[in-house]
Amino acid sequence: MEPGEEVVLTVVADEPEAEILCGLLQANGIDCAYRDTEAIDSPLEDFTAAGAREILVRPADLEAARALLPDSA
């Protein structure tokens, strides 16, 4: 996924949760990525998996990705 072509699908609590959700999306053919949110503002942010992460997908995949979210039922 090229920078600038993504939209935020959701925000998760931390990096391990972001890894799990991206794995689910990728297993269903949806390209995704994640990044730190603006909420992280700590000198340790580059050394820890703590802190919220934004899950990013392509705009064309947004609805399909939302349907896969665990709490979309």
Number of C-alpha atoms within 10 A of each C-alpha: 11 6 5 7 10 19 16 16 20 16 17 18 13 16 19 13 16 23 16 11 22 21 16 16 21 14 10 12 12 18 17 22 21 21 14 19 14 10 9 14 10 9 8 10 12 10 8 10 16 15 17 20 25 21 23 23 24 20 13 11 17 16 12 13 25 14 11 14 14 8 7 7 6
